[in-house]
Amino acid sequence: MRRLYIASFTYMVAGVLSGLFYREFTKLNDFPEGQSTQLGLAHTHLLTLGFIVLLIVLVLEKQFTLSRSKMFGWFFWLYNAGVVLTSAMLIWHGILTVLGQESSKMIAGIAGTGHILLTAAMVLLFLALGRALTHDRVQADASAEPALAPAS
């Protein structure tokens, strides 16, 4: 659980700092206000996918002990790799846009890889959650069975 807490907090800080970078970098480079750049998307991706989603997963971990499943470890690392890759490409693409330079297909490809990792991680999260729900249901059913009376 501590790992989820630290990761969520780290993404919150990174999200806030990326928003600050977005505002200051565009001002510094006289980028027209209101013109589209990926830098703003990096800010929201870090806050939503990193901070908020991992806080929700922290609550699910507390309630269902998702970490009992090996899939949860895979989820955690794939998800973080996906968030970092996707956000880094948004920042890189945004910087190029602000500087008036062309982006390459490589950036889109790497960002796509980040999205694939996020998707795979979400599938693993739901598999781990489904397994935890089944485990809890079996435990509840076992404790609800009446004790057999001894034969006389």
Order of alpha helices (4+ residues) and beta strands (2+ residues): alpha-alpha-alpha-alpha-alpha
